[in-house]
Amino acid sequence: MCYDAFGSGPGFGWPGFGRGPGHGHCGPGHGDSGFGFGHDGPGFGFGGSDFGSRRFGLKRVAFGTLALLLDGPADAAQIVERVSAASGGAFAPPREIVELAFGLLAGRGLVTLDGDVATLSELGKNLLSWRGVSSETAHAFLARAGQFGDVIKIRWGLVELAGLARKIFFSGTDEQKAKLAEARTEILTAIDKAKKSLYSALAT
């Protein structure tokens, strides 16, 4: 049994890292060169919701960032640009989440930081090589994941909307809660209409 460079247990068994034999043991995953599909959608690190608000979510972003550093040193803004370009503009991580990923990677010795610029370390290169990840496979995966761009954007939009509603419900002012009540009917009506339209399309 071997343990991953993030120190959280055997292998890369988190959604989005690719699941190896036994769901998290050593060895390449059975997805696209170890990238795999997480249960939030394309799992290369940039396909789930909340971009790292969950602990393993940040690790997905970190691994995706690590792979894109195969194209050369970069700051957070350049990583965002690389994801957007490789996915055909379908999605890109927030810059602040990439910066957090840099810190995580640097703390594990997988990158070195010179100011805001991250560079792959030998350990980082070896880890990617062990996972079967190259610049070509990283770009190919993002291009494929980009085909899910509209679906991902819908999901992100609904997640963000739910988060705003929850925040206002629990801690909003009376005025904000009144706005939420107004929006609720409109939102639920739109969702119901969209569902009926899609069910109708599936039935044809």
Sequence and secondary structure as in RCSB ss.txt:
>XXXX:A:sequence
MCYDAFGSGPGFGWPGFGRGPGHGHCGPGHGDSGFGFGHDGPGFGFGGSDFGSRRFGLKRVAFGTLALLLDGPAD
AAQIVERVSAASGGAFAPPREIVELAFGLLAGRGLVTLDGDVATLSELGKNLLSWRGVSSETAHAFLARAGQFGD
VIKIRWGLVELAGLARKIFFSGTDEQKAKLAEARTEILTAIDKAKKSLYSALAT
>XXXX:A:secstr
  B TTSSSBTT STTS   TTTTSSS  SSSTT  EETTEE SSSSSGGGGSSHHHHHHHHHHHHHHGGG  B 
HHHHHHHHHHHTTTS    HHHHHHHHHHHHHTTSEEEETTEEEE HHHHHHHHHTT  HHHHHHHHHHHGGGHH
HHHHHHHHHHHHHHHHHHHHH  HHHHHHHHHHHHHHHHHHHHHHHHHHHHHH 
